[in-house]
């Protein structure tokens, strides 16, 4: 006889919901998804990202890039050779979001066809 009771999924719900909500809130911040989408194409300099995203301000791009760095999704690479060159690149964790971004893009295309 098996006395082991199945785990109550409600016991884990608050932690799962909190983590899920935090992640969605972060990724859903204005411009974050677009910045990630831009960097999925490869490393870019600050002004390349700024030029690629119409409507984003310098201040907000800087703020979002710093947030992405803190979350471990973006790395800032500084080349101190002849000229100071700064590039932003997705980390492996940031690149893992490609499937999520692609799924959202697919959903948007399908939604547009209806």
N, C-alpha and C positions, 0 to 999 in steps of 0.2 A: 504494500500500500504506500502510495506517495503522499507524504504529509507536506510536501513543499507547495506553498501557495504561489500562484503566478504573481509577479510584481504588479503593483497597482500603478498604471500609467499616470494617474493623477499625482502621485508622489513626485514625479520628475517634471511635471508640467511647469511649475513656476520658474525653475532654472532654464528649461528649454525655451519657454516663452520669453524670458528676459534676454537670453542670448540671441534668439531669433529677432526679437524686437530691436535690440541694440544694433545688430548687423544691418537690418533693413533700414533703420534710421540713418546709419552712417552712409551706406551705399546710396540711399535715397536723398542725401543732402544735395542741394542744388549744385550742379556742375560736377560732382564726384564721378558719376557714371560716365559722363562725357570725357572727362580727363582720362579715366581708365581706358575708355574706348580709343582715345587718341594714342595713348602709350602702348596699346596692344600692337600697333604698327611698328613699334621699335622705339629706341631711345630718342628723346627730343630735347632741344634747348628750350629754355623758358619762353622765349619770344615765338618759337615755332608753335608751342602749345597755345599761347595767347592769340596768335594769328589764326589758328585753326578753329578757335571757339569764339564766334562772334557774340558779343554782349557780355562777356566775362570781364571784370575789372582786374587791374594789376593786384590790388589788395586781396580780392577774393581768390584769385588763382594762387597767390602766395599762401594764403590761409589753408586752402584745400590741399595743396601739395605738402605742406607741413603736416597736416592731419593724416594724409596718406603715408607719409614717412613714419609718423608715430605708430600707425597701425601695422607697419612692416610690409606695406604693399608697394611702396615706391622707395627707390634709393636715389640719392642725389650724388652724382659723381662730379668731382672737381678736378680738372686737368690744369695744373699750374705751369705747364710748359709755356712757351712764348707768350701766349695770351691766356688770361684766366677764362677757361671754358667750363661751363656748368651744363650737365645733361641730367635729365631725369629718366629713370628706367624702372619698369616694373620688376619687382622681385619675383621669385618663383611663386610665392603666395598670391601676388598680384596677377601673375599670368594665369593662375588657376581660375581667376574670375572670367576668363575668356568664354567658357562654356555658359556661364550665367548671362553675360552680356549678349552672346550670340542667341541664346534662348529668348531674351527680351526683344532683340531685334527681329527674330523670326515671328514672335507673337505680335509685334507691331505691324509687320507686313501682312500677316494673316488678318488682323483686325481691320486693316485698311481695305482689304478685299471684300469685306462684308458690307 
